[in-house]
Amino acid sequence: MLPSLRLRLVVVFALVALTAAVSASGIAYWLNRDAVLTRAQNAALNDFRKAMEDNAGNLPRKVSCQELREAAAKMARSSQNYQVLLIDRTEDGKTCSAASNVDDFALADVPERLRSAVAKKRPVDKQNKHPYHLYWQRITLDGDPYLVGGAKVIGEEPTPTGYLLKSLAPERDDLNSLAWSLGIATALALIGAMLLAQGAATTVLRPVRRLGEAARRLGEGKLETRLRVSGTDELAELSRTFNDAAASLEQRVAELSAREASSRRFVADMSHELRTPMTAISAVTEVLEEEQDNLDPMIAPAVQLVVSETRRLNDLVENLMEVTRFDAGTAKLVLDDVDVADQVTACIDARAWLDAVELDADRGIMARLDPRRLDVILANLIGNALKHGGSPVRVSVRTREREDGAGVAAGVAGVAGVAGGGDELVIEVADQGPGIPEDVLPHVFDRFYKASASRPRSEGSGLGLSIALENAHIHGGEITAHNAPEGEGGAVFTLRLPRDARRVAEERENGDREDGQGQPDADDSDDSDGDRDREEGGDVRPGGGQDTEPDERRDERKNNGRDKRRDKGGER
């Protein structure tokens, strides 16, 4: 109802001021009303009592109506300005009612209860010294307030009874004026309270607003944000606390960033330094492998173990270098127009998987992507499916509109030979295995994740799928994994990429320039193989992750052993 703190403060101040003003005005009004009416009625009643004693008390016992009228008129000439009605028995035994002004006051104007109280004789005792008393009552006649009082002369019966009628209209007018004055004072107090609330709200909310803006900047990563502190009140103390927290956070983030940068540099330097000795070791292992048939059968298994572990170590070093580039933000896209079906076919043919993979893709689906990185993604996904899912592996390629509506149709239109609609490329890789356990699915793209704790060692590095995912992300795409319905197949990996990654590449390049990260990492510049990073994949299925795509150069050197090193289907 009141979303603004300023509005809540104003409303609270106004309610408090209104309550206080109304309470004070009400109390003042009722006190003044009681005082005014009491003073007026006491003055009239005292004067009436004295007039009754001086005039009605001196009338003869056998009085005439004329004498009663004269006495009433004389009593009415009092300074209190009231009307008088006298009642008594005349000489002939009749009751006479004489009023000072017949038109203004008659016996009918006196309430019955008041007449009964005045005429009632009370026993005289210690508590009650007189048989008759003076009684009064406030009434309203024709909308105007009046005071009615009555008393009976004490003496030998019969004695006259007198009544007075005094108008309270002047007192009413005075009280109405007082009420209006108090109402105006209440309104002025309310306005003043609202102005004070506005000033107080401004004073209180200004530092709160500054604190909110500082917190927003801090959340945006501007850790140098600080507040100007003045005063010693609670808000100043809050600002000091914020500054201390921001300084501590900035120091902590700086330490963590330095440690992270140091860790990345260590991994990059280590990987880079390992490449030179690995090159020499690889050359030696290739010679040993070529001479394996001429070796003593007793040492041949050891030689084969050295060869396989050397290749695995070389793959791990290359994978670590690629991961380091992603972490450092120096991985770049080298875009080119590619026919997706031809790209998938080339990837499968280069690894001798043609007889184990079924391709469902129309020719002519063009996309502007990084061919090398797309090849890395496909090699990891298909090789992983062959290793752990079993053949045949089905690869389907299609296009569709992006779900978020952020189409790049204009960019795609610039690619020559675009076939079919849609601005998103979708590639699905499905195997025929038992699928991925549900508890493993959330971790399939984690680095070095092993699905089986009892078998932590595998032939792969455990980085293949994570590298594939990073290559998809750098294109502005995504890879997801799920299991096909029971009876329809095993695991299904779905790759989604924009058909034109130029906008993503430009945004990434602009972001790198703004962050001061536009220069490539030293590892990129020292990659003597032309940044032919990794074409091998790892997975986290039961049995451990494995890189399933051998190096193409190795295929060229060992054509006679290609079939032995190809995994076209495997047990999980």
TILO-858195 format. One line per 10 residues: number of its first residue (from 1); their letters; for each residue z, y, x of C-alpha. Coordinates in Angstrom, 3 decimals, decimal comma, always signed. Layout:
NUM = a = Z Y X  ...
***
This chain:
1 = mlpslrlrlv = +0,000 +0,000 +0,000  +0,856 +2,421 +2,827  -1,152 +1,266 +5,861  -0,578 +4,431 +7,892  +2,677 +4,936 +9,745  +2,275 +8,693 +9,340  +1,953 +8,301 +5,571  +4,989 +6,025 +5,461  +7,067 +8,580 +7,373  +5,997 +11,407 +5,077
11 = vvfalvalta = +6,717 +9,324 +1,970  +10,137 +8,267 +3,264  +11,079 +11,833 +4,203  +9,861 +13,068 +0,819  +11,809 +10,416 -1,087  +14,978 +11,136 +0,863  +14,601 +14,899 +0,367  +13,756 +14,462 -3,310  +16,749 +12,191 -3,875  +19,102 +14,558 -2,062
21 = avsasgiayw = +17,733 +17,662 -3,782  +17,777 +16,122 -7,256  +21,300 +14,806 -6,718  +22,566 +18,142 -5,444  +20,783 +20,077 -8,187  +22,068 +17,725 -10,882  +25,626 +17,957 -9,668  +25,395 +21,757 -9,356  +23,899 +22,045 -12,837  +26,533 +19,927 -14,551
31 = lnrdavltra = +29,371 +21,658 -12,736  +28,039 +25,078 -13,660  +27,312 +23,979 -17,228  +30,835 +22,695 -17,672  +32,288 +25,852 -16,155  +30,178 +28,226 -18,256  +30,806 +26,414 -21,542  +34,500 +25,933 -20,835  +34,947 +29,585 -19,961  +33,087 +30,745 -23,090
41 = qnaalndfrk = +34,888 +28,406 -25,487  +38,340 +29,082 -23,995  +37,843 +32,812 -24,273  +36,689 +32,514 -27,902  +39,431 +30,090 -28,937  +42,210 +32,116 -27,309  +40,963 +35,261 -28,933  +40,703 +33,462 -32,297  +44,258 +32,133 -32,017  +45,596 +35,595 -31,332
51 = amednagnlp = +43,539 +37,063 -34,162  +44,882 +34,421 -36,559  +48,437 +35,306 -35,560  +47,875 +39,048 -35,868  +45,812 +39,084 -39,041  +45,979 +35,891 -41,102  +49,653 +35,397 -40,268  +50,587 +38,819 -41,719  +48,876 +38,306 -45,074  +51,162 +38,232 -48,181
61 = rkvscqelre = +51,901 +34,916 -49,761  +50,121 +35,932 -52,929  +46,870 +37,059 -51,387  +43,647 +38,126 -53,090  +40,096 +37,267 -52,095  +39,485 +40,880 -51,169  +42,369 +40,829 -48,714  +41,039 +37,620 -47,188  +37,563 +39,174 -46,753  +39,031 +42,247 -45,126
71 = aaakmarssq = +41,107 +40,105 -42,740  +38,063 +37,970 -41,862  +35,943 +41,034 -41,208  +38,644 +42,541 -39,017  +38,938 +39,301 -37,005  +35,140 +39,143 -36,572  +35,082 +42,529 -34,909  +36,408 +40,865 -31,745  +34,677 +41,308 -28,385  +33,904 +37,576 -28,392
81 = nyqvllidrt = +31,319 +38,141 -31,121  +32,043 +35,263 -33,483  +32,040 +34,823 -37,249  +35,253 +34,088 -39,203  +35,896 +32,125 -42,376  +39,373 +32,305 -44,055  +40,474 +29,953 -46,847  +43,638 +30,324 -48,948  +44,991 +30,156 -52,524  +44,974 +33,367 -54,526
91 = edgktcsaas = +47,490 +34,707 -57,048  +45,896 +32,814 -59,907  +46,151 +29,489 -57,982  +42,464 +29,210 -57,135  +41,110 +28,555 -53,623  +39,248 +31,473 -52,109  +36,799 +31,152 -49,178  +36,163 +34,526 -47,528  +33,644 +34,880 -44,661  +33,054 +37,816 -42,407
101 = nvddfaladv = +29,303 +37,347 -43,009  +28,352 +35,134 -45,944  +24,746 +34,742 -44,758  +25,712 +33,483 -41,279  +28,777 +31,314 -41,878  +29,925 +29,147 -44,788  +32,344 +26,296 -45,230  +29,410 +23,859 -45,325  +28,663 +24,709 -41,705  +32,022 +23,264 -40,619
111 = perlrsavak = +31,868 +19,513 -39,861  +33,945 +17,358 -42,207  +35,858 +15,744 -39,321  +36,871 +19,133 -37,991  +38,110 +20,254 -41,445  +40,141 +17,041 -41,830  +41,702 +17,467 -38,390  +42,638 +21,111 -39,069  +44,188 +20,368 -42,482  +46,145 +17,319 -41,330
121 = krpvdkqnkh = +49,881 +17,924 -40,972  +51,531 +16,086 -38,136  +55,210 +15,180 -37,828  +57,207 +17,422 -35,496  +59,004 +15,696 -32,637  +59,557 +16,050 -28,914  +55,929 +15,341 -28,101  +54,512 +17,342 -31,020  +56,283 +20,674 -31,554  +53,926 +22,060 -34,223
131 = pyhlywqrit = +52,635 +20,461 -37,417  +49,200 +22,091 -37,115  +46,927 +22,608 -34,127  +43,737 +24,406 -33,131  +40,647 +22,151 -33,010  +37,105 +22,882 -31,896  +33,675 +21,185 -31,758  +30,170 +22,021 -30,453  +27,389 +21,703 -32,994  +23,716 +22,587 -33,371
141 = ldgdpylvgg = +22,431 +24,669 -36,279  +18,704 +25,304 -36,655  +18,182 +24,270 -33,037  +20,762 +26,650 -31,578  +24,110 +25,589 -30,042  +27,366 +26,828 -31,624  +31,079 +26,479 -31,098  +33,137 +25,783 -34,247  +36,924 +26,042 -34,171  +39,635 +25,921 -36,805
151 = akvigeeptp = +43,381 +26,390 -37,214  +46,000 +26,711 -39,997  +48,728 +29,308 -40,016  +52,125 +27,719 -39,597  +54,645 +28,719 -42,258  +55,735 +28,083 -45,783  +52,920 +26,654 -47,859  +50,477 +27,768 -48,903  +49,187 +29,388 -45,695  +45,598 +30,467 -44,875
161 = tgyllkslap = +43,215 +28,332 -42,821  +40,715 +30,021 -40,551  +37,464 +28,910 -38,874  +35,281 +30,557 -36,234  +31,566 +30,146 -35,474  +30,423 +31,398 -32,078  +26,842 +31,178 -30,831  +26,359 +29,590 -27,388  +22,728 +30,728 -27,068  +23,487 +33,177 -24,196
171 = erddlnslaw = +25,186 +30,433 -22,247  +22,261 +28,117 -22,983  +19,810 +30,725 -21,678  +21,891 +31,187 -18,552  +21,971 +27,415 -17,964  +18,212 +27,142 -18,496  +17,678 +29,846 -15,884  +19,963 +27,939 -13,542  +18,016 +24,733 -14,186  +14,716 +26,429 -13,387
181 = slgiatalal = +16,194 +27,878 -10,219  +17,464 +24,474 -9,134  +14,076 +22,891 -9,944  +12,259 +25,460 -7,810  +14,775 +24,904 -5,019  +14,182 +21,143 -5,278  +10,394 +21,607 -5,077  +10,750 +23,889 -2,055  +13,076 +21,368 -0,410  +10,522 +18,618 -1,059
191 = igamllaqga = +7,707 +20,665 +0,450  +9,864 +21,538 +3,426  +10,790 +17,889 +3,904  +7,120 +16,867 +3,836  +6,272 +19,514 +6,430  +9,160 +18,339 +8,595  +8,008 +14,730 +8,127  +4,497 +15,701 +9,180  +5,845 +17,379 +12,293  +8,157 +14,465 +13,070
201 = attvlrpvrr = +5,345 +11,972 +12,502  +3,086 +13,896 +14,859  +5,808 +13,988 +17,491  +6,556 +10,292 +17,128  +3,021 +8,992 +16,656  +1,357 +10,871 +19,499  +2,994 +8,731 +22,194  +2,537 +5,640 +20,011  -1,192 +6,411 +19,710  -1,419 +6,927 +23,460
211 = lgeaarrlge = +0,363 +3,637 +23,976  -2,110 +1,883 +21,655  -5,106 +3,375 +23,482  -3,618 +2,384 +26,841  -2,985 -1,159 +25,611  -6,596 -1,337 +24,374  -7,930 -0,211 +27,757  -5,639 -2,686 +29,468  -7,004 -5,447 +27,244  -10,543 -4,431 +28,231
221 = gkletrlrvs = -9,683 -5,130 +31,850  -8,899 -1,602 +33,026  -5,726 -2,609 +34,800  -5,272 +0,788 +36,447  -4,370 +2,311 +33,057  -1,053 +4,160 +33,061  +0,811 +6,459 +30,664  +2,161 +9,902 +31,474  +5,929 +9,762 +30,965  +8,037 +12,751 +29,999
231 = gtdelaelsr = +11,506 +12,901 +28,531  +14,332 +10,403 +28,332  +14,099 +9,168 +24,751  +13,229 +5,677 +23,536  +9,473 +6,378 +23,501  +9,617 +7,568 +27,096  +11,480 +4,399 +28,031  +8,803 +2,372 +26,224  +6,084 +4,171 +28,213  +7,906 +3,414 +31,470
241 = tfndaaasle = +8,183 -0,235 +30,473  +4,452 -0,298 +29,716  +3,618 +1,244 +33,087  +5,826 -1,279 +34,876  +4,215 -4,164 +32,965  +0,713 -2,835 +33,697  +1,499 -2,445 +37,388  +2,933 -5,951 +37,554  -0,086 -7,338 +35,704  -2,500 -5,509 +37,976
251 = qrvaelsare = -0,757 -6,841 +41,053  -0,677 -10,358 +39,646  -4,347 -10,290 +38,664  -5,274 -8,931 +42,071  -3,364 -11,769 +43,728  -4,975 -14,383 +41,488  -8,434 -12,884 +42,029  -7,899 -12,901 +45,776  -6,761 -16,511 +45,661  -9,690 -17,509 +43,467
261 = assrrfvadm = -12,149 -15,711 +45,711  -10,559 -17,353 +48,740  -10,788 -20,769 +47,100  -14,442 -20,258 +46,191  -15,218 -19,046 +49,682  -13,402 -22,021 +51,172  -15,391 -24,473 +49,044  -18,635 -22,659 +49,816  -17,936 -22,516 +53,545  -16,829 -26,115 +53,615
271 = shelrtpmta = -19,918 -27,269 +51,741  -22,156 -25,184 +53,957  -20,559 -26,438 +57,157  -20,870 -30,027 +55,971  -24,623 -29,767 +55,455  -25,495 -29,794 +59,155  -23,566 -32,951 +60,065  -24,644 -34,547 +56,771  -28,272 -33,978 +57,694  -27,781 -35,809 +60,966
281 = isavtevlee = -25,781 -38,604 +59,328  -28,440 -38,971 +56,620  -31,133 -39,364 +59,247  -29,099 -42,112 +60,951  -28,470 -43,916 +57,665  -32,173 -43,816 +56,830  -32,941 -45,516 +60,133  -30,243 -48,121 +59,472  -31,619 -48,748 +55,998  -35,153 -49,233 +57,303
291 = eqdnldpmia = -33,857 -51,750 +59,869  -31,565 -53,479 +57,397  -33,773 -56,558 +57,154  -33,595 -57,046 +60,939  -29,817 -56,759 +61,150  -27,325 -59,557 +61,427  -26,525 -60,809 +57,892  -22,842 -60,386 +58,711  -23,128 -56,634 +59,184  -25,859 -55,915 +56,607
301 = pavqlvvset = -23,341 -55,318 +53,746  -21,445 -52,852 +55,889  -24,649 -50,992 +56,683  -25,555 -50,853 +52,992  -22,067 -49,493 +52,186  -22,443 -46,776 +54,837  -25,860 -45,831 +53,467  -24,674 -45,572 +49,817  -21,503 -43,671 +50,675  -23,446 -41,250 +52,894
311 = rrlndlvenl = -25,830 -40,518 +50,051  -22,913 -40,060 +47,672  -21,216 -37,664 +50,081  -24,439 -35,711 +50,534  -24,812 -35,453 +46,768  -21,208 -34,262 +46,442  -21,762 -31,507 +49,024  -24,907 -30,312 +47,241  -23,110 -30,366 +43,888  -20,174 -28,403 +45,279
321 = mevtrfdagt = -22,527 -25,736 +46,599  -24,188 -25,442 +43,209  -20,829 -25,192 +41,427  -19,759 -22,505 +43,900  -22,831 -20,434 +43,022  -21,998 -20,624 +39,327  -18,366 -19,681 +39,926  -19,354 -16,758 +42,145  -21,907 -15,536 +39,575  -24,757 -15,602 +42,101
331 = aklvlddvdv = -26,887 -18,248 +40,394  -30,229 -16,690 +39,424  -32,975 -17,566 +36,984  -36,534 -17,916 +38,307  -38,494 -17,850 +35,062  -41,913 -19,304 +34,478  -44,024 -20,374 +31,499  -43,683 -24,132 +31,087  -45,003 -26,708 +28,652  -41,783 -28,436 +27,637
341 = adqvtacida = -43,425 -31,803 +26,962  -45,120 -31,743 +30,388  -41,808 -30,746 +32,004  -39,965 -33,683 +30,406  -42,770 -36,067 +31,333  -42,742 -34,864 +34,955  -38,979 -35,307 +35,155  -39,188 -38,877 +33,832  -42,202 -39,843 +35,953  -40,694 -38,472 +39,189
351 = rawldaveld = -37,733 -40,814 +38,740  -39,678 -43,879 +37,568  -38,097 -43,857 +34,098  -41,324 -44,035 +32,077  -40,761 -47,610 +30,950  -37,158 -46,884 +29,882  -37,593 -43,585 +28,025  -39,327 -42,853 +24,706  -40,620 -39,271 +24,475  -41,102 -37,562 +21,113
361 = adrgimarld = -42,594 -34,167 +21,952  -45,700 -32,284 +20,933  -47,869 -30,836 +23,648  -48,230 -27,110 +23,721  -44,593 -26,128 +23,043  -44,331 -23,313 +25,551  -41,138 -21,709 +26,793  -40,264 -19,167 +29,453  -37,462 -20,827 +31,405  -36,437 -21,750 +34,924
371 = prrldvilan = -38,362 -25,025 +35,530  -36,089 -26,241 +38,321  -32,908 -25,744 +36,310  -34,468 -27,319 +33,213  -35,383 -30,311 +35,384  -31,762 -30,525 +36,585  -30,497 -30,540 +32,998  -32,979 -33,184 +31,844  -32,364 -35,399 +34,873  -28,631 -35,364 +34,288
381 = lignalkhgg = -28,800 -36,041 +30,556  -31,481 -38,763 +30,739  -30,015 -40,396 +33,825  -26,556 -40,399 +32,275  -27,950 -42,051 +29,117  -29,744 -44,719 +31,142  -26,706 -45,486 +33,240  -24,146 -45,740 +30,485  -26,041 -46,073 +27,220  -28,817 -48,471 +27,963
391 = spvrvsvrtr = -32,537 -48,261 +27,354  -34,602 -47,302 +25,555  -33,443 -43,693 +25,745  -35,131 -41,454 +23,182  -35,930 -37,840 +24,098  -37,094 -35,579 +21,272  -38,265 -31,973 +21,572  -38,531 -29,521 +18,689  -38,146 -25,808 +17,893  -36,248 -23,995 +15,168
401 = eredgagvaa = -34,858 -20,614 +14,191  -31,595 -19,660 +15,832  -28,559 -19,975 +13,559  -27,113 -16,615 +14,624  -30,314 -14,853 +13,669  -30,548 -13,251 +17,107  -34,179 -14,175 +17,484  -36,341 -13,300 +20,421  -39,613 -13,768 +18,619  -41,042 -10,673 +20,225
411 = gvagvagvag = -40,386 -12,087 +23,654  -41,724 -15,515 +22,727  -44,889 -13,971 +21,390  -45,643 -12,830 +24,890  -45,703 -16,413 +26,180  -49,225 -17,737 +26,268  -49,969 -20,755 +24,151  -46,824 -20,803 +22,025  -47,200 -23,548 +19,440  -45,151 -23,760 +16,273
421 = ggdelvieva = -42,535 -21,358 +14,916  -38,925 -20,913 +15,876  -37,256 -19,115 +18,745  -34,902 -21,873 +19,905  -35,791 -24,972 +21,860  -33,851 -28,122 +20,914  -33,972 -31,248 +23,094  -32,025 -34,343 +22,047  -31,291 -37,276 +24,374  -30,058 -40,361 +22,515
431 = dqgpgipedv = -29,194 -43,756 +23,986  -28,569 -47,192 +22,465  -25,086 -47,781 +23,821  -21,755 -48,063 +22,027  -21,194 -44,268 +22,162  -18,474 -42,165 +23,747  -14,819 -42,712 +22,794  -13,500 -39,957 +20,542  -10,722 -39,020 +22,967  -13,303 -38,573 +25,740
441 = lphvfdrfyk = -15,798 -36,427 +23,814  -13,924 -33,124 +24,324  -13,917 -33,685 +28,107  -17,448 -34,938 +28,833  -18,412 -31,643 +30,492  -15,195 -31,215 +32,497  -15,512 -31,270 +36,250  -14,394 -34,475 +37,968  -13,125 -35,886 +34,674  -12,760 -39,684 +34,703
451 = asasrprseg = -12,571 -41,439 +31,377  -10,741 -44,414 +32,852  -7,652 -43,615 +34,896  -7,684 -47,146 +36,292  -11,185 -46,647 +37,707  -11,110 -43,171 +39,203  -13,870 -43,926 +41,685  -17,519 -43,942 +40,664  -20,904 -43,749 +42,323  -21,391 -40,157 +41,170
461 = sglglsiale = -19,562 -36,942 +41,923  -18,409 -36,324 +38,367  -20,073 -32,888 +38,434  -23,488 -33,666 +36,961  -22,810 -32,875 +33,309  -20,814 -29,760 +34,158  -23,717 -28,519 +36,321  -26,117 -29,251 +33,477  -23,937 -27,251 +31,111  -23,772 -24,307 +33,527
471 = nahihggeit = -27,567 -24,363 +33,849  -27,796 -24,231 +30,055  -25,334 -21,347 +29,889  -27,246 -19,315 +32,455  -30,263 -19,571 +30,119  -28,133 -18,429 +27,199  -28,077 -21,949 +25,761  -25,618 -24,741 +25,079  -25,217 -28,501 +25,371  -23,221 -30,530 +22,862
481 = ahnapegegg = -22,355 -34,225 +22,698  -21,638 -36,451 +19,725  -22,021 -40,039 +18,614  -24,794 -41,121 +16,294  -23,779 -42,764 +12,988  -22,740 -46,374 +13,379  -25,736 -48,669 +13,518  -28,176 -45,875 +14,437  -27,548 -45,605 +18,161  -25,031 -44,505 +20,740
491 = avftlrlprd = -24,296 -41,088 +22,252  -26,487 -38,061 +21,534  -26,648 -35,043 +23,844  -28,279 -31,929 +22,321  -29,645 -29,152 +24,516  -30,337 -25,792 +22,872  -32,157 -23,090 +24,843  -33,905 -19,851 +23,866  -37,673 -20,189 +24,171  -37,739 -16,941 +26,121
501 = arrvaeeren = -34,857 -16,373 +28,545  -36,101 -13,047 +29,848  -33,617 -11,023 +27,827  -30,736 -13,200 +29,057  -31,936 -12,854 +32,654  -32,182 -9,054 +32,328  -28,721 -8,764 +30,789  -27,285 -10,977 +33,509  -28,980 -8,942 +36,226  -27,766 -5,660 +34,713
511 = gdredgqgqp = -24,248 -7,055 +34,445  -24,320 -8,121 +38,065  -25,379 -4,639 +39,145  -22,581 -3,034 +37,113  -19,992 -5,413 +38,539  -21,218 -4,989 +42,091  -22,282 -8,625 +42,246  -25,970 -8,104 +42,553  -26,223 -9,447 +46,114  -26,622 -13,178 +46,544
521 = daddsddsdg = -23,945 -15,302 +48,107  -24,261 -16,336 +51,703  -24,703 -19,911 +50,571  -27,848 -18,963 +48,654  -29,421 -17,285 +51,623  -28,603 -20,197 +53,899  -30,072 -22,856 +51,633  -32,860 -24,053 +53,892  -34,230 -26,369 +51,213  -35,348 -23,450 +49,058
531 = drdreeggdv = -32,295 -23,663 +46,809  -33,365 -27,090 +45,580  -29,778 -27,536 +44,532  -28,912 -30,564 +42,527  -30,993 -32,975 +40,578  -28,238 -35,450 +40,120  -25,814 -35,795 +37,247  -22,312 -37,013 +36,683  -20,580 -38,161 +33,545  -17,149 -38,975 +32,290
541 = rpgggqdtep = -17,822 -42,099 +30,303  -15,615 -45,145 +30,736  -16,145 -46,460 +34,197  -16,268 -43,041 +35,840  -18,967 -40,433 +36,351  -22,091 -41,265 +38,312  -25,042 -39,286 +39,637  -27,978 -41,124 +38,196  -30,907 -39,221 +39,656  -31,860 -40,039 +43,281
551 = derrderknn = -33,473 -37,421 +45,467  -37,301 -37,246 +45,221  -37,657 -37,253 +48,971  -35,716 -40,469 +49,076  -38,214 -41,943 +46,589  -41,101 -40,959 +48,795  -39,489 -42,574 +51,830  -38,361 -45,740 +50,077  -41,125 -46,604 +47,625  -40,632 -50,277 +48,308
561 = grdkrrdkgg = -36,999 -50,111 +47,133  -37,415 -47,732 +44,198  -36,873 -50,288 +41,478  -33,656 -51,496 +43,083  -32,163 -48,022 +42,978  -33,212 -47,141 +39,421  -30,560 -47,548 +36,675  -32,514 -48,189 +33,486  -29,540 -49,360 +31,550  -25,995 -50,195 +32,404
571 = er = -22,725 -51,519 +31,101  -20,047 -49,019 +30,138
***
